[in-house]
């Protein structure tokens, strides 16, 4: 694998595993495998979602600077961009099933409630784990454990076989798996946990309010993260999932929408509008304006100003 970049956190250097490296030529962006080999992974982070299920035995999982011991029936979900590594070097008589896939699968959940639950689990839950407010895994037992094992094993068999129905079967089973996880997760969800989720959603709203009020000024990601009381990595992923845009994309969009209005309703020059909308670089302003609207500022004004 190519070492694209690395970050250092809690005194540990985590290197990045990209989607292209993991899934190679697999357009489905999905992989599942079983392991009973003793190993200690290199610390890393990745752009996709990963699940680790303990079919039997126990192992240690290092996540965001903390160490957790997981046992039979535990499911640990690793969201994008969080540093972690698996350590089975001291495990005995164990078997793990790992499943990794693009975050686009989250949007394939069959209904809004399931998608919201999975969103909380994949993106907000890790923030609470990092804050040491909750445990990082779901415990399955009885029929639920049997159901998730059957689904994971079926996914594994389909992945190994990869026949003509591979894509359809994978998507159907991933949706079943995510729905099952969402259902079990809701059972352990408490009022306190729901309140914490609302707190972080409210934090993103506070950040949006700040951006909306100050888009014409120089705004940096770090200062917005301080308002949201979140780390840059956590904020960036939660912000993207809630708004559908990165911080920079959202800020540029706001500035261009304001510029459009000024081009139509005022007689100010393009340079004045550029500066008042927070760009301070006419060439960059023209490039971004055309990228978002499909027209240059001059042409947009010509076509829309009465």
Order of alpha helices (4+ residues) and beta strands (2+ residues): beta-beta-alpha-beta-beta-beta-beta-beta-beta-beta-beta-alpha-alpha-beta-alpha-alpha-alpha-alpha-alpha-alpha-alpha-alpha-alpha
